[in-house]
Amino acid sequence: MFFLLLILILTPLSVQAEVFQWTDNNGNKHYSDTPHQGATKLHFNTGYSYYQVKKVYDGDTILLSNGNKIRFLGMNTPEVENRHKSAQAGGEEAKLWLQKALKNKKVRLEKDIEKHDKYNRLLAHLFTKDKQHINLELIKRGLATVNIHPPNLKYSNDLIKAQQHAEQNKLGVWQRKEYIPKQTSKLNRSNYKGWQRIKGEVTIIRYTRKYIYLKFSESFSLKISQQTIDLFPDLNSYIGKQIEARGWINKQKKKYIMFIRHPSQIYIK
């Protein structure tokens, strides 16, 4: 047994140990890390794989030393300036915090149902060796907002509670004038882009084969997929209520539509 423990201790965390077991003529059990006649191969998951962070792109995307690009699950931070996008309020703050939090630290990944996004980035929750859940910390500090994409629901309740904490304490984005809720009547070509908080009253619900639309007005609606409807309360409960919706808006001709993937995007005021 001592030799078995020694093998497990010396085996790197990033690999799965191979241990061979056999019993001699006297009934004594033997263990080895090399094959033996009549031996059975045992498998032990000795722990998580830890990686060095090579680069921090922004508050929710990093590059690992093994070449994998990681996009954090369940959250979103404002954009930082690059050749494709303009900087958004709070983006640099989130990036700087993440760089400091990950400096000289190794991290492990926890994946969910979907392994990659449309850009072929790995989707994951990030943890440091000292058990800090980076996704959660960014939201708790108001540096990120909850962004849940079913079927990836791991840690959803924890992330939502962390956002409630940040919002109640007016931390990070929750104190910035750029993210004050807008009335639907104030939306225009110059201010609808990026993550938004929109407030208004649901007046009617319209059903189609693929989607359900919660209409605030003729020019603004929330769109919910029929595939995720079971995650939501009775949608009729929103009619006539003042609500705040959070997310990204698409402009279609003269109409603005926000895609709602998860009920955490809708708050009854």
C-alpha positions as CSV (number, residue, x, y, z in Angstrom):
1,M,0.0,0.0,0.0
2,F,2.9,2.4,0.7
3,F,4.1,1.9,-2.9
4,L,0.7,2.7,-4.2
5,L,0.6,5.9,-2.2
6,L,4.0,6.8,-3.4
7,I,3.0,6.4,-7.0
8,L,0.0,8.6,-6.5
9,I,2.0,11.3,-4.7
10,L,4.7,11.4,-7.4
11,T,2.2,11.3,-10.4
12,P,1.7,14.8,-11.8
13,L,-1.7,16.4,-11.3
14,S,-2.2,16.9,-15.0
15,V,-2.2,13.2,-15.8
16,Q,-4.3,10.2,-14.8
17,A,-2.2,7.6,-12.9
18,E,-1.8,4.1,-14.2
19,V,-1.3,1.6,-11.4
20,F,-1.1,-2.2,-11.8
21,Q,-2.3,-4.6,-9.1
22,W,-1.7,-8.3,-8.7
23,T,-1.9,-10.9,-5.9
24,D,0.9,-13.4,-5.3
25,N,0.6,-17.1,-4.3
26,N,0.4,-16.1,-0.6
27,G,-2.5,-13.7,-1.1
28,N,-0.4,-10.6,-0.8
29,K,-1.4,-7.7,-3.0
30,H,1.3,-5.9,-5.0
31,Y,1.2,-2.5,-6.8
32,S,3.4,-1.2,-9.6
33,D,3.5,1.6,-12.1
34,T,4.7,-0.9,-14.8
35,P,2.8,-3.9,-16.2
36,H,3.1,-7.3,-14.5
37,Q,1.9,-10.7,-15.6
38,G,-1.6,-11.3,-14.4
39,A,-1.9,-7.7,-13.1
40,T,-5.1,-5.6,-13.3
41,K,-4.7,-2.0,-14.4
42,L,-6.3,0.5,-11.9
43,H,-7.2,4.1,-12.8
44,F,-7.0,7.0,-10.4
45,N,-8.0,10.5,-11.1
46,T,-5.4,12.2,-9.0
47,G,-6.7,15.8,-9.3
48,Y,-7.2,18.7,-11.7
49,S,-5.0,19.9,-14.5
50,Y,-3.5,23.3,-13.7
51,Y,-2.3,25.7,-16.3
52,Q,-0.3,28.9,-16.4
53,V,-2.0,32.0,-17.9
54,K,-0.1,33.3,-20.8
55,K,-2.2,36.4,-21.7
56,V,-5.3,38.3,-20.5
57,Y,-7.2,39.7,-23.5
58,D,-9.9,41.4,-21.4
59,G,-12.0,40.7,-18.4
60,D,-13.6,37.5,-19.6
61,T,-11.1,36.0,-22.1
62,I,-7.6,34.6,-21.5
63,L,-4.9,32.5,-23.2
64,L,-3.4,29.6,-21.4
65,S,0.2,28.4,-21.8
66,N,-1.0,25.3,-23.7
67,G,-2.4,27.5,-26.4
68,N,-6.1,27.2,-25.4
69,K,-8.1,30.4,-25.5
70,I,-10.7,30.5,-22.7
71,R,-14.0,32.4,-22.6
72,F,-15.5,32.6,-19.1
73,L,-18.9,31.0,-18.7
74,G,-21.9,32.7,-17.1
75,M,-20.7,36.3,-17.3
76,N,-19.6,39.2,-19.5
77,T,-17.4,42.1,-19.0
78,P,-17.4,45.4,-20.9
79,E,-15.2,45.5,-24.0
80,V,-11.7,46.9,-24.1
81,E,-10.5,48.8,-27.1
82,N,-9.1,46.8,-30.0
83,R,-9.0,47.1,-33.8
84,H,-12.6,45.7,-34.0
85,K,-14.3,47.3,-31.1
86,S,-14.4,50.5,-29.1
87,A,-13.8,50.5,-25.3
88,Q,-16.8,50.3,-23.0
89,A,-17.0,51.8,-19.6
90,G,-15.5,49.4,-17.0
91,G,-13.7,47.2,-19.5
92,E,-10.2,48.3,-18.6
93,E,-11.0,48.0,-14.9
94,A,-12.1,44.4,-15.3
95,K,-9.0,43.5,-17.4
96,L,-6.6,45.1,-14.9
97,W,-8.3,43.3,-12.0
98,L,-8.0,40.0,-13.8
99,Q,-4.4,40.5,-14.7
100,K,-3.6,41.1,-11.0
101,A,-5.7,38.2,-9.8
102,L,-4.0,35.7,-12.1
103,K,-0.4,37.0,-11.9
104,N,2.0,34.2,-11.0
105,K,-1.0,31.8,-10.4
106,K,-2.0,28.6,-12.1
107,V,-5.6,27.9,-12.9
108,R,-7.9,25.0,-13.6
109,L,-11.0,24.8,-15.7
110,E,-14.5,23.5,-15.1
111,K,-16.5,23.0,-18.2
112,D,-20.3,22.8,-18.8
113,I,-22.5,21.2,-21.4
114,E,-21.2,23.2,-24.4
115,K,-17.4,23.0,-24.7
116,H,-16.7,25.7,-27.3
117,D,-18.3,28.9,-28.5
118,K,-18.8,30.0,-32.1
119,Y,-15.2,31.4,-32.1
120,N,-13.9,28.0,-31.0
121,R,-12.8,29.3,-27.6
122,L,-13.1,26.9,-24.7
123,L,-15.9,27.8,-22.4
124,A,-15.2,27.3,-18.7
125,H,-15.4,28.4,-15.1
126,L,-11.9,29.4,-13.9
127,F,-10.5,28.5,-10.5
128,T,-7.1,29.3,-8.9
129,K,-5.2,26.9,-6.8
130,D,-6.3,28.8,-3.7
131,K,-10.0,27.9,-4.7
132,Q,-10.9,31.4,-6.0
133,H,-13.8,31.2,-8.5
134,I,-12.7,33.9,-10.9
135,N,-16.1,34.1,-12.8
136,L,-17.9,34.6,-9.5
137,E,-15.4,37.2,-8.2
138,L,-15.7,39.4,-11.3
139,I,-19.4,39.5,-10.9
140,K,-19.3,40.0,-7.1
141,R,-17.1,43.0,-7.6
142,G,-19.4,44.5,-10.2
143,L,-16.7,44.1,-12.9
144,A,-18.9,41.7,-14.9
145,T,-22.6,41.0,-15.3
146,V,-24.4,37.7,-15.4
147,N,-24.7,36.3,-18.9
148,I,-26.2,32.7,-18.8
149,H,-26.5,30.8,-22.0
150,P,-28.6,27.6,-21.6
151,P,-27.8,24.7,-21.5
152,N,-24.7,26.0,-19.6
153,L,-26.3,26.4,-16.2
154,K,-23.5,25.4,-13.8
155,Y,-23.1,27.8,-10.8
156,S,-26.1,29.9,-12.1
157,N,-27.6,30.5,-8.7
158,D,-24.2,31.5,-7.2
159,L,-23.6,34.0,-10.1
160,I,-27.0,35.5,-9.7
161,K,-26.5,36.0,-6.0
162,A,-23.1,37.6,-6.6
163,Q,-24.7,40.1,-9.0
164,Q,-27.4,40.9,-6.5
165,H,-24.6,41.7,-4.0
166,A,-22.8,44.0,-6.4
167,E,-25.9,45.8,-7.5
168,Q,-27.2,46.4,-4.0
169,N,-23.8,47.8,-3.0
170,K,-23.5,49.8,-6.2
171,L,-20.1,48.3,-7.2
172,G,-18.4,48.5,-10.6
173,V,-20.8,48.9,-13.5
174,W,-23.8,49.3,-11.1
175,Q,-22.6,52.8,-10.2
176,R,-21.7,54.0,-13.7
177,K,-23.9,56.5,-15.5
178,E,-23.3,54.6,-18.8
179,Y,-25.4,51.7,-17.5
180,I,-28.4,53.5,-16.0
181,P,-31.6,51.9,-17.3
182,K,-33.1,53.5,-20.4
183,Q,-36.7,53.9,-21.3
184,T,-37.6,52.2,-24.6
185,S,-38.6,55.6,-26.0
186,K,-35.0,56.8,-25.5
187,L,-33.4,54.1,-27.7
188,N,-31.9,55.4,-31.0
189,R,-29.3,54.5,-33.5
190,S,-26.5,56.1,-31.5
191,N,-27.2,54.4,-28.1
192,Y,-28.6,50.9,-28.5
193,K,-25.3,49.0,-28.9
194,G,-23.5,47.2,-26.2
195,W,-24.9,45.7,-23.0
196,Q,-28.0,47.6,-21.9
197,R,-30.5,47.9,-19.1
198,I,-34.0,48.7,-20.5
199,K,-37.1,49.5,-18.5
200,G,-40.7,49.6,-19.4
201,E,-44.0,47.8,-19.2
202,V,-44.9,44.6,-21.0
203,T,-48.2,45.3,-22.8
204,I,-48.8,42.1,-24.9
205,I,-47.3,38.7,-25.6
206,R,-47.0,37.4,-29.2
207,Y,-46.2,33.7,-30.0
208,T,-44.6,32.3,-33.1
209,R,-43.4,28.8,-33.8
210,K,-39.8,29.4,-32.6
211,Y,-40.1,32.5,-30.4
212,I,-42.2,34.4,-27.9
213,Y,-42.2,38.2,-27.9
214,L,-42.8,40.3,-24.8
215,K,-43.8,43.7,-26.4
216,F,-43.1,46.9,-24.5
217,S,-44.2,49.0,-27.5
218,E,-44.4,48.8,-31.3
219,S,-40.7,49.5,-31.4
220,F,-39.3,47.4,-28.6
221,S,-39.7,43.7,-27.7
222,L,-38.0,40.9,-25.7
223,K,-37.5,37.7,-27.6
224,I,-37.5,34.3,-25.9
225,S,-36.8,31.0,-27.6
226,Q,-39.5,28.3,-27.3
227,Q,-36.6,25.9,-26.4
228,T,-35.9,27.6,-23.1
229,I,-39.4,28.5,-22.0
230,D,-39.4,25.9,-19.2
231,L,-36.7,28.0,-17.4
232,F,-39.1,30.9,-17.1
233,P,-42.1,31.6,-14.8
234,D,-45.5,32.0,-16.5
235,L,-44.9,34.7,-19.0
236,N,-48.3,36.2,-18.4
237,S,-47.1,37.2,-15.0
238,Y,-45.0,39.9,-16.8
239,I,-48.0,41.6,-18.5
240,G,-48.8,45.0,-17.0
241,K,-45.6,44.9,-14.8
242,Q,-42.8,47.5,-14.9
243,I,-39.7,45.4,-15.6
244,E,-36.0,45.9,-16.3
245,A,-34.4,43.8,-19.0
246,R,-30.7,43.3,-19.4
247,G,-28.8,42.2,-22.5
248,W,-27.9,43.2,-26.0
249,I,-30.2,44.7,-28.5
250,N,-30.5,44.0,-32.2
251,K,-32.0,46.6,-34.6
252,Q,-34.4,45.3,-37.3
253,K,-35.5,48.1,-39.5
254,K,-37.2,50.5,-37.0
255,K,-37.6,48.0,-34.3
256,Y,-35.3,47.0,-31.4
257,I,-35.3,43.5,-30.0
258,M,-33.4,42.1,-27.0
259,F,-32.8,38.3,-27.0
260,I,-33.6,36.9,-23.5
261,R,-31.8,33.5,-22.9
262,H,-32.4,33.2,-19.2
263,P,-34.8,34.6,-16.6
264,S,-31.9,36.3,-14.8
265,Q,-32.2,38.9,-17.6
266,I,-35.6,40.1,-16.5
267,Y,-36.3,41.9,-13.2
268,I,-39.8,43.0,-12.0
269,K,-39.4,46.5,-10.5
